[in-house]
């Protein structure tokens, strides 16, 4: 019987060597001190507004190029309260427009995705070309005064495609490229997954009564699996708890955790190599995106805050290299989603709802992040640097 082809991705050899030492010594990466984060940061309307204002100054990931493959393809998004219309142009570039008519502010496209050459606001019939966002002839045009069509296009939002991911900048002020924002180390972490040519295999969206940072905390936490996800086949049986390596890349960071099979292979003395087969990884792209490395595909998360601090929207996409897709691989990916969805919907998110309810009821005091919670500390330290000038 033929063994399945190896579709795993190579990881950093120095990180894996460090992780193997941690497994042998039952140790983990540690910070110099624990961190106390005010509970008010998870319930305060003012804090939520400040975090949203911060995000509007940073590059944000809103989609993947495979969602708009050919000219005229479009997707719509609502990001931080802003309606977006993202479309492929004739030259292959990707453009993002504000989904807002220049007449009286209606949305010019209501569908989530499709292919159109013309977008029309259903309020008064004003319409715009997909190519360039230019205004088309108007109904009852002679009833308006002079219209400068160069100034009456759909508002364009700065957009850049990098590693196949669609980034936008809502500030309209930054001249920093996405490559510079990520930095060479993050770019090197993303590159092996081949996301430029990947496809969206699965796309799920969840609106939850939870502050967005609690969802991020839960995803990047290396301590809870054995307690919250016990049982055969569950997450707690697949990864080792409280054994991790964290690498900081400026604002961003990456968590590496050993899969349980790594411990058995170490004991056998086998030459392991640095492979995603044995190591789970989670790259946090600040502020709200996560690239989670499964053995052969990427679980890509974006977590969006709301003006209501007790609410967020979680978007999860599975990105897969099309050359490895076959029935066996699809079965493996579907199983991966089954495990993830069970852990998230039955265990992680209910726990985070309880935390949020407790925080709402008792917003004084602090939440404590131990020295071994390096990845979660990193997110809150970075937010503090951007919003509070440090902690």
C-alpha positions as CSV (number, residue, x, y, z in Angstrom):
1,X,0.0,0.0,0.0
2,X,1.4,3.4,-1.0
3,X,2.0,6.0,1.7
4,X,0.3,9.3,1.1
5,X,2.5,12.0,-0.4
6,X,4.2,14.3,2.1
7,X,2.4,17.7,1.8
8,X,3.8,19.2,4.9
9,X,5.7,22.5,5.1
10,X,9.2,23.0,6.4
11,X,9.6,25.1,9.5
12,X,12.6,26.9,11.2
13,X,15.2,24.3,12.2
14,X,16.4,26.4,15.1
15,X,12.9,26.8,16.5
16,X,12.2,23.1,16.2
17,X,15.5,22.3,17.9
18,X,14.5,24.6,20.8
19,X,11.1,22.9,20.9
20,X,12.6,19.5,21.1
21,X,14.7,20.7,24.1
22,X,11.5,21.9,25.7
23,X,9.8,18.5,25.2
24,X,12.8,16.7,26.7
25,X,12.9,19.0,29.7
26,X,9.2,19.6,30.0
27,X,9.8,23.3,29.8
28,X,8.5,26.3,27.8
29,X,9.5,29.8,26.7
30,X,9.0,32.3,29.6
31,X,8.9,36.1,29.9
32,X,10.7,38.0,32.7
33,X,7.4,38.8,34.6
34,X,3.7,38.2,34.6
35,X,1.3,40.8,33.1
36,X,-1.8,42.3,34.6
37,X,-4.4,43.6,32.0
38,X,-7.3,45.7,33.3
39,X,-10.6,43.9,33.0
40,X,-12.0,47.2,31.9
41,X,-10.1,46.8,28.6
42,X,-12.6,44.0,27.7
43,X,-15.8,45.9,28.6
44,X,-15.1,49.6,28.1
45,X,-16.8,51.4,25.2
46,X,-14.1,54.0,25.2
47,X,-11.4,51.3,24.9
48,X,-13.3,49.6,22.1
49,X,-13.5,52.9,20.2
50,X,-9.7,53.4,20.7
51,X,-8.9,49.9,19.4
52,X,-11.1,50.4,16.3
53,X,-9.5,53.8,15.7
54,X,-6.0,52.2,16.0
55,X,-7.0,49.4,13.5
56,X,-8.1,52.0,11.0
57,X,-4.5,53.2,10.9
58,X,-3.0,49.8,10.2
59,X,-2.9,47.4,7.2
60,X,-5.8,44.9,7.6
61,X,-6.4,41.7,5.8
62,X,-9.9,41.5,4.2
63,X,-9.7,38.7,1.7
64,X,-7.8,36.4,-0.6
65,X,-7.2,36.8,-4.3
66,X,-8.8,33.5,-5.2
67,X,-12.1,35.0,-4.2
68,X,-11.9,37.4,-7.1
69,X,-10.2,35.4,-9.9
70,X,-11.2,37.3,-13.1
71,X,-11.9,40.9,-14.1
72,X,-15.3,42.0,-12.8
73,X,-15.3,39.5,-9.9
74,X,-16.2,41.2,-6.6
75,X,-16.7,40.6,-2.9
76,X,-18.2,42.9,-0.3
77,X,-17.1,43.2,3.3
78,X,-18.1,45.3,6.3
79,X,-14.9,46.1,8.2
80,X,-14.9,48.2,11.4
81,X,-18.2,49.7,10.3
82,X,-17.0,50.6,6.8
83,X,-18.7,48.9,3.8
84,X,-16.2,47.8,1.2
85,X,-16.5,46.6,-2.4
86,X,-13.4,44.8,-3.6
87,X,-13.1,44.0,-7.3
88,X,-10.7,42.7,-9.9
89,X,-9.7,45.1,-12.6
90,X,-8.9,44.3,-16.3
91,X,-5.2,44.5,-15.7
92,X,-5.4,41.9,-12.9
93,X,-5.0,44.4,-10.1
94,X,-7.3,44.5,-7.1
95,X,-9.2,47.7,-6.2
96,X,-11.2,48.4,-3.1
97,X,-14.0,51.0,-3.2
98,X,-16.1,52.4,-0.4
99,X,-19.5,50.7,-0.9
100,X,-21.2,54.1,-0.8
101,X,-23.0,56.0,-3.5
102,X,-21.8,59.5,-4.2
103,X,-25.4,60.7,-4.4
104,X,-27.0,60.0,-1.1
105,X,-24.8,57.3,0.5
106,X,-26.6,54.1,-0.4
107,X,-24.7,50.9,-1.0
108,X,-24.0,50.3,-4.6
109,X,-23.7,46.5,-4.2
110,X,-25.7,44.3,-1.8
111,X,-24.5,40.8,-2.6
112,X,-21.6,39.2,-0.8
113,X,-19.9,38.1,-4.0
114,X,-20.4,37.8,-7.8
115,X,-19.3,39.2,-11.1
116,X,-20.5,42.6,-12.5
117,X,-19.3,45.3,-14.7
118,X,-21.7,47.8,-13.3
119,X,-22.7,48.5,-9.7
120,X,-25.9,50.4,-9.1
121,X,-27.4,52.0,-6.0
122,X,-31.0,50.8,-5.7
123,X,-32.1,54.1,-4.0
124,X,-32.0,56.4,-7.1
125,X,-30.4,54.4,-9.8
126,X,-26.9,56.0,-9.8
127,X,-24.5,53.5,-11.2
128,X,-20.7,53.0,-11.5
129,X,-18.3,51.0,-13.6
130,X,-16.4,48.2,-11.9
131,X,-13.4,49.3,-13.9
132,X,-12.1,52.5,-12.2
133,X,-15.3,53.1,-10.2
134,X,-16.4,55.8,-12.7
135,X,-19.9,57.3,-12.7
136,X,-22.2,56.3,-15.5
137,X,-24.9,58.4,-17.1
138,X,-27.6,59.3,-14.5
139,X,-31.3,59.0,-14.5
140,X,-32.8,62.4,-14.8
141,X,-29.3,63.9,-15.1
142,X,-30.7,67.2,-16.3
143,X,-32.3,67.8,-12.9
144,X,-28.9,68.1,-11.2
145,X,-26.4,70.9,-11.4
146,X,-23.0,70.4,-13.1
147,X,-21.4,67.1,-12.1
148,X,-17.6,66.7,-12.2
149,X,-17.3,63.0,-13.0
150,X,-13.6,62.9,-12.1
151,X,-14.6,63.9,-8.5
152,X,-17.7,61.7,-8.4
153,X,-16.1,58.3,-8.7
154,X,-16.5,55.7,-6.0
155,X,-14.1,56.5,-3.2
156,X,-11.0,54.2,-3.5
157,X,-9.3,52.7,-0.5
158,X,-5.6,51.9,-0.6
159,X,-5.2,48.2,-1.4
160,X,-2.2,45.9,-1.7
161,X,-2.0,42.2,-2.4
162,X,0.8,40.4,-0.6
163,X,1.2,36.6,-0.3
164,X,-2.2,36.4,-2.0
165,X,-3.8,38.2,0.9
166,X,-5.7,41.4,0.2
167,X,-4.7,44.2,2.6
168,X,-6.4,47.6,2.9
169,X,-5.5,50.8,4.7
170,X,-8.5,52.8,5.8
171,X,-6.4,55.7,7.0
172,X,-5.5,56.8,3.4
173,X,-2.3,58.3,4.9
174,X,0.3,55.6,5.2
175,X,3.0,55.2,2.5
176,X,4.4,52.1,4.1
177,X,4.2,49.0,2.0
178,X,2.7,45.8,3.4
179,X,6.1,44.1,2.9
180,X,7.6,46.7,5.2
181,X,4.8,46.5,7.7
182,X,5.2,42.7,8.0
183,X,9.0,42.8,7.9
184,X,11.3,40.2,6.3
185,X,10.9,37.7,9.2
186,X,7.1,37.5,8.9
187,X,7.4,37.4,5.1
188,X,9.7,34.4,5.5
189,X,7.2,32.7,7.8
190,X,4.3,33.1,5.3
191,X,6.2,32.3,2.1
192,X,6.5,28.5,2.5
193,X,2.7,28.0,2.6
194,X,2.3,29.2,-1.0
195,X,-0.7,31.4,-0.3
196,X,-0.3,33.4,-3.5
197,X,-1.6,30.4,-5.4
198,X,-3.9,28.9,-2.7
199,X,-7.6,28.6,-2.9
200,X,-10.3,29.2,-0.2
201,X,-11.5,25.7,0.6
202,X,-13.8,26.7,3.5
203,X,-15.2,30.0,4.6
204,X,-17.1,30.5,7.9
205,X,-18.2,33.5,9.8
206,X,-19.4,33.8,13.4
207,X,-20.7,36.7,15.4
208,X,-20.0,36.1,19.1
209,X,-20.9,37.9,22.4
210,X,-17.2,38.1,23.2
211,X,-14.6,40.9,23.2
212,X,-12.3,40.3,20.2
213,X,-9.2,40.1,22.4
214,X,-10.6,37.1,24.4
215,X,-11.0,35.2,21.1
216,X,-7.4,36.1,20.2
217,X,-6.2,35.1,23.7
218,X,-7.9,31.7,23.4
219,X,-6.4,31.0,19.9
220,X,-2.8,31.9,20.8
221,X,-2.9,30.3,24.2
222,X,-0.6,27.2,24.8
223,X,-1.9,26.3,28.3
224,X,-5.5,25.3,28.1
225,X,-5.7,22.4,25.6
226,X,-5.5,19.5,28.1
227,X,-8.1,21.2,30.4
228,X,-10.6,22.6,27.9
229,X,-10.2,20.1,25.1
230,X,-9.7,16.7,26.7
231,X,-10.7,13.4,25.2
232,X,-9.5,11.1,22.3
233,X,-9.1,12.9,19.0
234,X,-9.7,16.4,20.5
235,X,-7.2,19.2,20.5
236,X,-5.8,18.3,23.9
237,X,-4.8,14.9,22.6
238,X,-3.1,16.3,19.6
239,X,-0.8,19.0,21.1
240,X,1.4,19.1,24.2
241,X,0.2,21.7,26.8
242,X,2.6,24.3,28.3
243,X,5.4,23.5,25.9
244,X,6.0,26.2,23.3
245,X,8.4,28.5,21.6
246,X,7.4,32.1,20.8
247,X,9.3,34.3,18.3
248,X,8.7,38.0,18.3
249,X,8.7,39.8,15.0
250,X,8.2,43.5,16.0
251,X,4.4,43.9,16.3
252,X,3.8,40.4,15.1
253,X,4.8,37.1,16.6
254,X,4.6,33.3,16.1
255,X,3.8,30.5,18.5
256,X,5.2,27.0,17.9
257,X,3.7,24.0,19.8
258,X,4.7,20.3,19.5
259,X,2.1,17.9,18.3
260,X,1.9,14.8,20.5
261,X,3.5,12.7,17.9
262,X,6.7,14.7,18.3
263,X,7.2,13.4,21.8
264,X,7.0,9.8,20.7
265,X,9.4,10.4,17.8
266,X,11.9,12.1,20.1
267,X,11.7,9.1,22.4
268,X,12.4,6.8,19.4
269,X,15.5,8.7,18.4
270,X,14.2,9.2,14.9
271,X,15.7,12.0,12.7
272,X,12.7,14.3,12.6
273,X,13.5,17.3,10.5
274,X,11.7,20.5,10.9
275,X,8.2,19.7,9.6
276,X,4.6,21.0,10.1
277,X,3.7,17.3,10.5
278,X,5.2,17.4,14.1
279,X,4.8,21.1,15.0
280,X,1.7,23.3,15.1
281,X,2.3,27.0,14.5
282,X,0.3,30.2,14.8
283,X,1.5,33.4,13.2
284,X,-0.2,36.5,14.6
285,X,-0.3,39.2,12.1
286,X,-1.0,42.3,14.2
287,X,-3.5,43.4,15.2
288,X,-6.2,40.8,14.4
289,X,-5.2,38.1,12.0
290,X,-3.8,34.6,12.6
291,X,-2.1,32.2,10.1
292,X,-2.4,28.8,11.8
293,X,-0.3,26.1,10.2
294,X,-2.0,22.7,10.0
295,X,0.2,19.9,8.6
296,X,-0.7,20.7,5.0
297,X,-3.0,23.8,4.9
298,X,-3.5,27.1,6.6
299,X,-6.4,28.0,8.9
300,X,-6.6,31.7,8.4
301,X,-8.5,33.8,11.0
302,X,-9.5,37.4,11.3
303,X,-11.1,38.7,14.4
304,X,-13.1,41.9,14.1
305,X,-14.0,44.1,17.1
306,X,-17.4,45.9,17.4
307,X,-18.3,49.2,18.8
308,X,-20.0,47.0,21.4
309,X,-17.0,45.8,23.4
310,X,-18.9,42.6,24.2
311,X,-19.2,41.5,20.6
312,X,-16.9,40.5,17.8
313,X,-17.0,38.7,14.4
314,X,-14.7,35.8,13.7
315,X,-13.9,34.9,10.1
316,X,-12.2,31.6,9.5
317,X,-11.0,30.5,6.0
318,X,-9.0,27.3,5.2
319,X,-6.4,28.1,2.5
320,X,-5.1,25.2,0.5
321,X,-2.5,24.8,-2.3
322,X,-4.6,23.5,-5.2
323,X,-1.9,21.1,-6.4
324,X,-2.4,19.0,-3.3
325,X,-6.2,18.9,-3.4
326,X,-7.5,15.4,-4.0
327,X,-10.3,13.3,-2.3
328,X,-7.9,12.0,0.4
329,X,-6.7,15.6,1.2
330,X,-10.3,16.9,1.2
331,X,-11.2,14.2,3.7
332,X,-8.2,15.3,5.9
333,X,-9.1,18.9,5.7
334,X,-12.8,18.3,6.5
335,X,-11.7,16.3,9.5
336,X,-9.5,19.2,10.5
337,X,-12.5,21.5,10.4
338,X,-14.6,19.0,12.4
339,X,-11.9,19.1,15.2
340,X,-11.6,22.8,15.1
341,X,-15.3,23.6,15.0
342,X,-16.0,21.2,17.9
343,X,-13.2,22.8,20.0
344,X,-14.2,26.4,19.1
345,X,-18.0,26.2,19.2
346,X,-18.4,23.7,22.1
347,X,-15.5,24.6,24.3
348,X,-13.4,27.7,23.5
349,X,-16.2,30.2,22.7
350,X,-18.6,29.1,25.5
351,X,-15.7,29.6,28.0
352,X,-15.0,33.0,26.5
353,X,-18.7,33.9,26.8
354,X,-18.5,33.1,30.5
355,X,-15.3,35.2,30.9
356,X,-17.1,38.1,29.1
357,X,-20.2,37.8,31.3
358,X,-18.0,37.9,34.4
359,X,-16.1,40.8,33.1
360,X,-19.3,42.7,32.3
361,X,-20.6,42.0,35.8
362,X,-17.3,42.8,37.6
363,X,-15.1,45.1,35.5
364,X,-12.7,46.1,38.3
365,X,-9.4,44.4,38.8
366,X,-7.1,42.7,36.3
367,X,-6.7,39.5,34.3
368,X,-3.4,37.8,35.0
369,X,-1.1,36.5,32.2
370,X,1.7,34.2,33.6
371,X,5.3,34.2,32.5
372,X,4.6,31.2,30.4
373,X,1.8,33.0,28.5
374,X,4.3,34.7,26.2
375,X,2.1,34.9,23.1
376,X,-0.9,36.4,24.8
377,X,1.4,38.8,26.7
378,X,2.8,39.9,23.4
379,X,-0.6,41.0,22.0
380,X,-1.5,43.0,25.1
381,X,2.0,44.6,25.4
382,X,1.7,45.7,21.7
383,X,-1.7,47.2,22.2
384,X,-0.5,49.0,25.3
385,X,2.5,50.4,23.3
386,X,0.1,51.7,20.7
387,X,-2.6,53.0,23.0
388,X,-1.2,53.5,26.4
389,X,2.5,54.2,25.8
390,X,3.5,50.9,27.5
391,X,2.5,49.1,30.6
